[in-house]
């Protein structure tokens, strides 16, 4: 489900699929990198995901 600002909400029917999605990364879908994170209570989909990058 598209939440907002390029974020998507995903529900898994299988615990195995859930664990694979979280542990085997990075994911590349249609030549775009997909970052997967657990949902947190402070999540705000109106804010951009990256606040800073350590280089």
C-alpha positions as CSV (number, residue, x, y, z in Angstrom):
1,X,0.0,0.0,0.0
2,X,1.4,3.4,-0.9
3,X,1.4,5.5,2.3
4,X,2.9,8.8,1.2
5,X,6.2,10.4,0.0
6,X,7.5,7.3,-1.6
7,X,6.8,5.1,1.4
8,X,5.0,1.8,1.2
9,X,3.3,-0.4,3.8
10,X,3.7,-4.1,3.3
11,X,2.0,-7.0,5.2
12,X,3.3,-10.5,4.9
13,X,1.2,-13.7,5.2
14,X,4.3,-15.8,6.1
15,X,6.8,-15.2,8.9
16,X,9.5,-16.7,6.7
17,X,8.8,-14.1,3.9
18,X,8.9,-11.3,6.5
19,X,12.2,-12.4,7.9
20,X,13.7,-12.7,4.4
21,X,12.6,-9.2,3.5
22,X,14.2,-7.7,6.6
23,X,17.5,-9.7,6.6
24,X,18.4,-10.1,2.9
25,X,19.1,-6.6,1.7
26,X,19.8,-4.4,-0.2
27,X,16.9,-5.0,-2.5
28,X,16.8,-3.7,-6.1
29,X,13.4,-3.4,-7.8
30,X,13.2,-2.2,-11.4
31,X,16.8,-0.8,-11.1
32,X,15.9,1.2,-7.9
33,X,17.4,0.5,-4.5
34,X,14.7,-0.4,-1.9
35,X,15.4,0.2,1.8
36,X,13.4,-1.9,4.2
37,X,12.9,-0.9,7.9
38,X,10.6,-2.0,10.7
39,X,7.7,0.3,11.4
40,X,8.3,2.6,14.4
41,X,5.8,4.7,16.4
42,X,7.6,7.9,15.5
43,X,7.3,7.3,11.7
44,X,6.1,10.3,9.8
45,X,5.5,9.6,6.1
46,X,5.3,13.3,5.3
47,X,9.0,13.7,6.1
48,X,11.7,12.5,3.6
49,X,13.4,9.3,4.7
50,X,17.0,10.4,4.7
51,X,17.9,13.2,7.1
52,X,21.7,12.8,6.4
53,X,24.3,10.6,4.9
54,X,27.6,9.7,6.6
55,X,30.3,9.6,3.9
